[in-house]
């Protein structure tokens, strides 16, 4: 792998919180990726909702398959831009580790429950998972990942949370939210790859679910222009029995166009700004980006998915039930911490104070898979929702 000057070089890493000796064969970023793949939080992603609940169908994306698609897109773009593929893979595979069960509905409900205790934010939770909640190494809590992987995982951070992190780790991964600098290009790339991935796979899953149709998608210019090009190249796909193939071909070409666009737009910014190393990137404006034309074409697709899929009455109804599950679980554990297992307060002799109890409850709930949360809710409340 030939790295550009502006890429993150593992030999120049800002290192781990607990220093470790290098190992043969693998770089520090490869080790980060491997630690993530072997974590419990990573395995749970397979039973966590992306848009559709896990039991609604076997072919819908889950957080795991979403993360794999983000990693695939990010690696392709990284290779073309000579960025560090191992680092983007580590960030992409870890970027959703802190997601609650039931997707954004779960996160919103948990954030509401945590209002008096500092709130709940899934990016910060992803960092918490890799810094504290994975307990598998003898010498430290967490996975002890490098600064560069942790920097990429903390995609957004509210100012108050950034101040809290900065107090614990001066000059660390939260500093950029206070001084307005940027993360590495690898981190910027993973954000964009996330967006490209979900726009495409939510179209696929949306059509598969029957909640949106190919006809409706014709109102989205980005999608429809490409659909028409595909039909021109393969006229037989007009057949009503070929609609699935037409959809896949359109999505595939839409992905390619976005990937090529990002590569070209970023190369032109890099040619203008010529950052000499990875740290110079952090002082410059955002560089990993769509061209203005693609950004403009992509926004209506996002709006379409919001209006027609994420806010579809059927999705909303399921999500309301999901929120009820999260709220009632939270209340149940706050009232009876012994209902949780040991590390979360189960057999802890004294829970220090209400705020730290609430944080333990949030950590426990956030780590649950959809089906575990639904079953646990049924066990504690006697009500059967969602399953
Ligand atoms: Mg994501």
Boltz pocket constraint, residues with backbone or C-beta under 6 A from the ligand:
constraints:
  - pocket:
      binder: B
      contacts: [[A, 66], [A, 95], [A, 96], [A, 194]]
      max_distance: 6.0
